[in-house]
Amino acid sequence: MCGCRRMQYQTGDIFLIDSNKSGARVVKFLMTAPTVWQHFWRKIRGTQEVVKYYHVAMIYDPDTLAEQQWKVQLVKIPIPAHFAVFRYKNLTPEIAERLKNEVNKDIGKNWDILNVLGKTLTWLTGIRLFAQFIQWPEQEICVDRVAEWYYRVTGIKFGGFTIEEVTTHSMYKWLLAHPQYFELLSET
């Protein structure tokens, strides 16, 4: 935790979190390139991408975070050592309320281990269909859950052909590349 002053969060702010735990390091390793073949090519050329974040959540209200751990849950907002917060520029009270309603529909829904397998198979083979179709219905992983909430309300897909193809790293890059939709509020 850092001793930084807490900023004023709003419903819909996207919260990307880093960690040095072993599980987070594995997840970040798998996001260094879209496929293992690109990973090796970038490693050989010295152009490997640095992945900063492994987890995505969304601000539910100024004191509460909506996140997908094993289940979708509302928790007190943490202040991790390394994080980034992006704000949707077109946020209105109506959009904020609709985002909250989407979260409320998903409270208690499970984490999708099958989708992790699909994303891993896509990474190993380069075949996007694995990430698109290997999944349990109504279950997601954290980044897909936040992407789904935004897609249902705004139509934004964060650069993925389908929501299931979005990774934390690809979402982060998309958010930075689309300042017309999102602004970076804070990054530590």
Residue pairs with C-beta under 8 A, 6 or more apart in sequence:
1 78
1 79
1 80
1 81
2 79
2 80
2 81
2 188
4 79
4 188
6 77
6 79
7 85
7 185
7 186
8 62
9 15
9 59
9 62
9 77
9 85
10 59
10 62
10 87
10 91
10 96
11 59
11 60
11 61
11 91
11 96
11 97
11 99
11 100
12 58
12 59
12 87
12 88
12 91
12 95
12 96
12 99
13 58
13 59
13 85
13 86
13 87
13 88
13 185
14 56
14 57
14 58
14 59
14 85
14 86
14 87
14 88
14 146
14 171
14 175
14 182
15 56
15 57
15 58
15 59
15 65
15 77
15 83
15 84
15 85
16 52
16 53
16 55
16 56
16 83
16 84
16 85
16 86
16 168
16 171
16 172
17 53
17 54
17 55
17 56
17 57
17 78
17 80
17 82
17 83
18 24
18 52
18 53
18 54
18 55
18 80
18 81
18 82
18 83
19 54
19 55
19 80
24 54
24 55
27 54
27 168
28 51
28 53
28 54
28 169
29 51
30 119
30 120
30 123
31 51
31 54
31 167
31 168
31 169
31 170
32 39
32 42
32 48
32 49
32 51
32 169
33 39
33 41
33 42
33 48
33 49
34 122
34 123
34 126
35 122
35 123
35 124
35 125
35 126
36 123
36 124
37 126
39 48
42 48
42 49
49 169
51 168
51 169
52 82
52 84
52 169
52 172
53 82
53 83
53 84
53 168
53 169
53 172
54 168
55 67
55 142
55 143
55 168
56 142
56 143
56 146
56 168
56 171
57 65
57 66
57 67
57 68
57 142
57 146
58 65
58 66
58 67
58 99
58 103
58 146
58 149
59 65
59 66
59 77
59 85
60 66
60 74
60 100
60 103
61 100
63 76
63 77
64 74
64 75
64 76
64 77
65 74
65 75
65 76
65 77
65 78
66 72
66 73
66 74
66 103
66 149
67 73
67 75
67 142
68 109
68 111
68 140
68 141
68 142
68 145
68 146
69 111
69 142
70 110
70 111
71 108
71 109
71 110
71 111
72 103
72 106
72 107
72 108
72 109
72 145
73 107
73 108
74 103
74 107
81 188
82 188
83 186
83 187
83 188
84 172
84 184
84 186
84 187
84 188
85 184
85 185
85 186
85 187
86 175
86 182
86 183
86 184
86 185
87 182
87 183
87 185
88 95
88 150
88 154
88 181
88 182
89 180
89 181
89 182
89 183
90 154
90 181
95 153
95 154
98 152
98 153
99 149
99 150
99 153
102 148
102 149
102 152
102 153
103 149
106 145
106 149
109 138
109 139
109 140
110 136
110 139
111 139
111 140
111 141
112 135
112 136
112 139
112 140
112 141
112 144
114 134
114 135
114 136
114 139
115 131
115 134
115 135
115 136
115 139
115 140
115 141
115 144
115 164
116 141
117 134
118 130
118 131
118 132
118 133
118 134
118 135
118 164
119 130
119 131
119 141
119 164
119 167
121 127
121 130
121 131
121 134
122 128
122 129
122 130
122 131
122 165
128 161
128 165
131 162
131 164
131 165
132 161
132 162
132 164
132 165
135 164
140 148
140 163
140 164
142 168
143 166
143 167
143 168
143 171
144 163
144 164
144 166
146 171
147 157
147 158
147 160
147 163
147 166
147 171
148 163
150 156
150 158
151 157
151 163
156 181
157 163
157 166
158 166
158 170
158 171
158 174
158 175
159 166
159 170
159 171
159 173
159 174
160 166
160 170
175 181
175 182
175 184
176 184
